[in-house]
Amino acid sequence: MTTIPLLCAAMFAQGDVDALFASKYGAGTPGVAVAVVHDGKVAFQKGYGTASLEFGQAVSPRTVFQAGSVSKQFTAFAIYLLERQGKLSLEDDARQYVPEIAGFSQPIRIKHLLAHTSGLRDQAGLLTMAGWRMDDVMTTSQVLRVLSRQKELNFEPGSAYLYCNSGYTVLAAVVRRVTGKPFAAFAREAIFAPLGMHDTQFQDDHELVIRNRADSYWKPSGGGYKRTNLNDSADGPSNLYTTVEDMAKWALNLERPVVGDAELIRRFNEPSLLNNGERAVYYSLPGDVGYHAKGQVQRVFEGLRVWSHGGHAGGFRSTFWRFPDQRFAVVLLSNDEHFAQLDHAEAIVRMYLKDSLRPVAAAPVPTPQRAPATAAAPKVRLEGLCGVFYSDELETLYTATVADGKLALWHIRHGEIALTPVAEDRFRGRIEFPVDVEFVRNGEGEAAEMRVSNFGAKNVRFQRLKR
């Protein structure tokens, strides 16, 4: 008669999930869709809040959201399917399939792209530096063209880990070149259709009409909600449009495969490796390390093994957690930029798996060192830094100017970019993302080169143009 306590526990958990969201999301807010899979079946699924504030459409389990980087595991899975079919090897040099990256001297293997160890500069980091805004149209062909002009990698392939969306755009291109089909079509035929994920697709055209699609929103301080436009058409690293109903089917497939097999999924779940055999570290916190695993993160949560990943695109937020040993999974899809997906996923896990969790003592938080009350500003020499700097890798230029004793950059699309000094000839600013700017002077003391770095594109060189 042990089923009665288990059934009661599940019913209490469902009520707790409902209470977690029902008070936060309603007719005047964006929303969230939730699905929970437990013991081989869908234990809970429901929508809260509003998919379209303009038309008053409520969120349901069949509302379609952009999943952001949760997309990557499907791109990786497509590669593993092709490997199983004997159409490629993870050891293959991706340059043989994607000649747009053939200009680099070192081999960039498919396994490097899967593991974020390719050294490729990130596409968002590059395009924003070249003048794109994050709500501009971004296509696969644009990404491949800008990658084809790069002369340097961030590091030698396989020697380090750095999260890189470009690698997954290249993986999608590999699928296209190997199969002769658009990546979105291959994913539909090989993964989504066999699993009955009929409301799921990769979008490779930002003008595509998708039924039941939610809009995404953000809320400025002191104001009402605003829609966040999303015009990305580069599929592979992102641009999966899906529902929690369909993601529950995906979770069940990873438990008892219909697409793929147990051996494929075992290898798919293995941590990514550097060339020296060490595991690729996705993040490291005191007492908590996450290892990258082909579009997933493998870690231990309160004593339980979990594979997870989150996503963020426009105002969409998503997260997908799997606990294979407990046959448990939770997926959250939201169109609220401010949705705290990790906190809510943890709360749901505790509701359902509280008897299996082994909470660990929180790591002591180090006492921050107080900065001097009047920290001296770094001494900088602005003379010789003014000029026009051009990057042939990005085909764009910036003008460095000094006014009122302050250095700034100016770009035709981004306008004026204020720079804050951090050391001699080194500054920080923001070009859609935070950037570090370093000037390299010649023998006459004038800046001959400007090097710009952000989260995913390091040391992009801009040469000073002669007057």
N, C-alpha and C positions, 0 to 999 in steps of 0.2 A: 504493500500500500504506500510505497515511497513516492508514487506519482502525485498524490494529493498535496504534500508539502511543496513539491517542485512546481506544481500548477499554481498554487497560491502565491509562491514567490514570484513567478512570472507575472501574475496579475497585478501584484503590488508594484513591480517594476514598471509595467505599462502605465499604471496610474501615476507613478513618479515622473516618467518621461512626459506624459501629458501635462502635468503640473509645471514641469521645467520650462515649457515653451508657450503654453496657452496664455499665460499672463503677460508675456513679453511681446507677442506678435499678434496683430489683429488687422482690421480693415484699413487702418491708416498707416500701416508700416509695411516695409518689405517683409520677407519671411524666410522660412526654413522648412525643408522636407527631411524626414527622418525614416530610416529603415534599420531594423535589427534582425539579424539572422542568428538562430540558435538551434543546435541539435538537428541540422539538416532541413530546417524550414524557416519561413519568414515569420518571426515572432511578433513583429510590430512594424507598421508603416503608417505615416500620417503627415499631412502638411499643415503648416501654421502661417498666418499672415497672408501677404498679397504678392502675387506674381507681377501684376501690372497696376501701379498706382493710378495710371491714367484711365484704365478701363475697368478697374475694380475686380480683376480676375484673381480668385483665391488660389493659394498654393495647394497642390494635392500631390500624392505620390507619383503622379504621371506628369507633373510640371517639369519642363526641360530646363536645366541649368548648364552653364559652362563650368566644366570641372577643373579648369586650370591645369596645374601640373599633375593631378591625378591621371591625366591623359597619358603620361609617360609610360606607365606600366603596360598599357595596351600596345604602345609602339614597340616596347621591348618584347612583349609577348609575340607580336607579329614576326619579329626577327627570329625568335626561337622556333616558331612554327616553320619558317623557311629553312632554318638550319636542320630541323628534323626531316624535312623533305629533301635534304641534300642539295639545296639550291645555293647555299652559301655556308661559310664557316665563320665563327666568331674571330678566328685568327686572320681572316682576310683583311688586306689593306683596303680601307674604304675608298681610297683614291682611284682604284680600278673601276668602281661603280659611279663615283661622283667626281668627274674630272675638274669640277669647279674648285676642289681643294687639292688638286694635283701639284700646285706650285710649292708646297712645303716639302722640304728635303727628307724629313723623317716619316716613316710609315705611321699612319693613323689607323689602327685596327678597329674593326667593328666592336670588339670588346672594350676598347678605350672609349668609344662613343657611348656605349651602354653605361659605363661606370663613371662618367664625368671626369675622365682622366685623359681626354684627348689633347688638352692644351689649347683647343680652339678658343678664340675670343667669343664672348657671348653676343648673340645677335641683338638683344635689346640694348646692351652696353654700347655696341658699335653704332646702331642706327640712331639712337638718341644723340650720341656724340656727333653724328653726321647731320643732325638737324631734325630728325623725326620727333614728334610728340608721341606719348604712349597711346593716345586715342587716334593717331593717324592710321591709314591703311598700311598693313605690313603683310607682304606676300612671301611665299616660298622663293619665288624667282628673285625678289629683291634681296632676301637673305643670302641666297647662293651667290648673287652677283657681288655683294659686299665682301663675303668670305673669299671670293676668288681674287680680290685685290689685296688681301692681307699678306704681308711679307714676314710676319713673325707670329709665333705661337706664344701663349702665356708661359708655357714650360714644355719640356720634352714629354711627348706622349707616354703615359704610364708612370711617370715619375712623381705625380702629385694628384690631389683631388681638388677640383674647383667646379662647383655647380655650373652647368653650361647648357642653355637651351639650344644653342646652335648644333650641338651633337645630336639632339633628337630630331631636328629638322633634317640633318644629313641622313639619319637612320630612315626617316620616312622617304627620303629621296632614294636610298638604297632599295627599299621595298618597291618603289615605282620602277626603278631601272631593272631589277631582277624579274619582276612579274609582268611588266608591261602594262600595269593597271595603275590608275590613280590610287594613292595610299588610302584615301577614304573608301574607295570601292573595295580594295582588298580587305580592309578591316571589316567592312560590312559583310562580305561574302564568307570570310574565313572565321570570324569571331562572333559578330553581333547576330547575324541571321540564325546560325545553328543554335545559339543560346536563347533565341526568342527575345533578344534585346531590340525590339522593333522601334523603340523611341530613342535609340542611341545612334549617333553618327559623328564622324569627324567632319568639321566644316573647313573646306578649302576655298570658300567664296563668301566674303563677308556680306554679300547682298542676298544670300540664300534665305528663302522663307522656311522657317522651322515651326511647325505647329506646336502650340502650347509652350512656347519659349517664354521664360521670365525675362523681364528687364532687370538691370542691376542698378543699385542706388548707393549713394553716400549722403551723409548729413553734416554739413558744415556747422561749426560751433555757433549756436544762437540762431540757426536758420532751419528751414524745412528740408525735406529730402530732395535731392537732385539726381537725375538719371546720369549714369556713367556710360558714355559711349564706348563701344568695343568693336573695332574694325579689323581685328587681327585675322588673317587668312592663312597663316603659316601653320599647317597641321603637323603633328608629331610631338612637339614639346607641350602643346596645349591644344585648345580648340576641340576637345571632346565635348559634345552636348549630350547629356544623358539625364536619367531620372533615378530616384532612389529605388523605384520598382525594378528597373533594369540592373542597377548596381547590385541589388540583392541576388539576382541571377548570376552575376559575375562572381560574387562571393561564394555561392554554392558550387560554381564550376571549379574554383580553386581548391575546394574541399573534395569534391568527387567529379573529376573532369569529364566533360563531354567534348570540349575542344582541348586538344593537347592530351597528355597522359601524366601519370604520377611521376615518371622520371623527368619529364620536361619541367613540371612544376617544382620538383625538388631542386633542379638546377637553377630555375628562375628565382627561387627563394634564397639561393646562396649569396652571401655578401660579395660585393664587387672587390676585386683585388688590384693592387698596384703591381708594377712589374717585379718588385722584390718580394711579392707574395703576401705583403701586409694588407689587411682589410682597409678599404676606403672608409674613412671616418666622415660621416655626414655632419655630426655635431658631437661635442664633448662637454659635459657639465660634471660637476663633482658628483660622483656616484651614478652617473647616467651617461652612457655612450650609445649613440646611434650609428649603425653601419649601413652604408648604402648597399642596395640590392636591386639593381635594374629597375629603376622607377619606383622603388619601395625603400623604406627604412626599417631595418631589423634592430630591435632593442628589447630590453626587459622592462616591463611595467609592473611594479609591485609584485615581483616574483614570477610573472607570466610572460612567455615569449609573445611578441606582437610584431606584425608587419604592418606598416602604415605609410601614408603620405598625405600631404595637404595640397591645396591648390588655391591660387589667387589670380583672378583675371578681371580687369575692370572692377566692378563692385561685387563680383561673385566670389564666394568663399566655399571651400569644400574640404572634407577630410574623410578618409576611409581607413578603418582599423580592422585587422584580422587577428584572431587568437586561434590558430589551428588546433592547439592541444585541447581547447575548451569548445571547439566547433562553434565559435562565436564571431560575429562581425557586426560593425556598426558603420553606417554611412550617413553623412550630413551634407546637404547641399543648400546653399543660401544665396540670396541676391542682396544681402545687406553687407556692405563694406566693413561694418563695425562688428560683425558677428564673430564671437570668440570661439572658433570651432574646436580648438584643443580643449578648452575648459569644459565645453559641453560634451565632447566625446568622452573625456575622463569621467564626467558625472554619470553618463549612461553606463559605462563599463562598471562603475562601482555599484550601480543599481542591480545589474544582472549577475555580476561575478563576485559580489562582496564576500561570499564564503570561500572563494578560491584565492583571493588576493592576500599577499603578505606585505603589508605596508612597511616601508623602510624609514628609518629616522631621517629627517631632513638634514642635508649637509649644512654645517655651520656656514653662515654668511659672513665673509670677512668684513671687518670694519673698514669702511673706505677711508683712505688717507685724505685728510683735509688739505686742499690747496692753499697756498699762502693767500692771505686776505687781499694782497695787492700783487698778483703775479705780474711780473714784468712782461710787456709785450715783446715778441722776438724782434731783434734788430734786422731790418731789411733795407736793401738798397734797390730802389725802384728805377734808378737811372739805367738806361740801356735795355729795359724790358719792353718798351713800346714798339709796336710794329704789327705787321700782318703775317700770320702763320698759316701755312697750307699743308694739308695731308693729302697725298695722292692715293693713300689707301682708302680714304673716305670721300675724296673729291669735295672737300669742304674747307673753309677758312674761317679763322677767328682773328679779330683785331684786338690787340692789347693796348689799353689806354690808361693814363694816370690823370686823375682829377681830385683836387683837394687832398693830395697825399695818399690816395687809395688807388689800387690797381683793379681793373675790371677787364673782362673780355666782352666782345660784342659779336653776335652772330645774326645773320639775316633772318633766321626764324626764331631763335631763342631770345633775341634782344640782348639787353645788358645782363651780364653775369658777374655779380660781385665776388671778389676774391679776398679771403682772409689769410694773412700771413701766418705760417706755422714755423718757418725756419728760413734761413737765407736762401732765396730763389725758389722757395717752396710755398705753395698756397693751397687753400681748399675753397671749393665753391659747389654749385649745384647746376648740372645740365640734365634736367629731369631726374637724375640720380646724383648722389654726392660724388664729387670728383676730386682727385688730387692732381695738382698742376705743378710741374717742375720745369724751370727754365735752365738751359745749358748755355753758358756764355762762351764766346770765342776769346781769342787772345787780346782783342781790343776792349773786352768788358761788355760787349753787347750780346744779347740773347740771340744765338744762332738757331736754337731749336727749343720747342716746347713739347713736353711729354705729358700726356693726359692719361689717367687711369681711373677706372671706376670698379664696381663690384666684380665685373666679369671681363673687362677688356683692359689689359695692362700695357702701359708704356706705348700708347699710340703716338707716333711721332709726327709733329707738325714743324716743317722747315720755315724759317723766316724768309719772306720774299724780299728781294732787293728793291730798294726804293727807285 
